[in-house]
């Protein structure tokens, strides 16, 4: 999240930080259809949308790691 890019977290556990920050998507690793849908959704975003999501992550991380 620190690099200000949209996050697509695919795994067997929930990543609450990504969700709290509004920094991207958390997808169960066994849901191949949703993984594909989120990839296509992100690919279809314009640059402003991707930058906004990325910046949300960076703005969340900075105060949480500098404590």
Buried (B, 14 or more C-beta within 10 A) or exposed (E): BEEBBBBBBBEEEEBEBBBEBEBBBBBEEEEEEEBEEBBEEBEEEEEEEBBBBBBBBBBBBEEEEEE
